[in-house]
Amino acid sequence: MSKIIKVGNISIGGKNPFVLIAGPCVIEGRTFSIQLAKALKKLACECKVPFIFKASFDKANRTSINSFRGPGLNKGLAILKDIKENVGVPVLSDIHNVDQVQEAAKVLDVIQIPAFLCRQTDLVVAAAKTKRVINIKKGQFLAPWDITQVIKKIEFVGNKKILLTERGVSFGYNNLVSDFRSLNVMAKTGYPVVYDATHSVQQPGGLGAVSGGNNEYVPLLSRCAAAAGISALFVEVHPHPKQALSDGPNSLALAKLKELLKTLTQIDHIIKK
């Protein structure tokens, strides 16, 4: 059984109900983000699912130089702080360089290390030193058992508040697949495991200058992950995925979330009872 990681009043891991980590890929403005956070909180409350809001203030790993990256560190964190204080939910976002760590730690409840950067020692250690909860996205190139080396970097500075996220593994070019054995392998570390259902259906660079995706499979993979006993589900959600400024093809439509949550809570209850 995994350790229990606390994020505010939310307990992640063990026999606790799964937690929803959801929001748009990138902050698309203050009003949009606050409205979506409120809508997600309402749905989560109706389904009795603990909820953490996620959104990136800067997508530094976009495919094209012309792609929208977000409002940036200062404006983005100000919006996330507003959501945290006025919507009343914990917030998660990702960092891409050491210079962002200290400012991010002032606002974020969970600091996320992107999959592409999970082996960047200086970034991982700097984030760990903040003593915030650290969510490590397992790289698309990383075997599940190799996540232990990333864990050791965080534990080295005395931080044991760790979440591990599976987001698919590279399978040839422009394609990802989910090996659900990975969830079990990572769970053996003792830390709570998160399944990222939307990035697992991404097709990196699949549309040339942008990434593609198959969001039709998000519900299926989410159900499979729930049956495997995950501690949290990570999904990028947008009211209109085709209009999203980032990761639209692999984002779940907001209108489909409630039905999915109802199904997942039933599966989660059966697995964890």
Secondary structure as UniProt FT lines:
FT   STRAND          5..7
FT   TURN            8..9
FT   STRAND          10..12
FT   TURN            14..15
FT   STRAND          19..23
FT   HELIX           30..46
FT   TURN            47..48
FT   STRAND          51..54
FT   TURN            60..61
FT   TURN            65..66
FT   HELIX           73..82
FT   HELIX           83..87
FT   STRAND          91..94
FT   HELIX           98..100
FT   HELIX           101..107
FT   STRAND          110..113
FT   HELIX           115..117
FT   TURN            118..119
FT   HELIX           121..129
FT   TURN            130..131
FT   STRAND          133..137
FT   TURN            140..141
FT   HELIX           144..146
FT   HELIX           147..155
FT   TURN            156..158
FT   STRAND          162..166
FT   STRAND          169..170
FT   STRAND          176..177
FT   HELIX           181..187
FT   TURN            188..190
FT   STRAND          193..196
FT   TURN            197..198
FT   HELIX           199..201
FT   STRAND          202..203
FT   TURN            204..207
FT   STRAND          212..213
FT   HELIX           215..217
FT   HELIX           218..227
FT   TURN            228..229
FT   STRAND          232..238
FT   HELIX           241..243
FT   HELIX           248..250
FT   STRAND          252..253
FT   HELIX           254..256
FT   HELIX           257..272
//
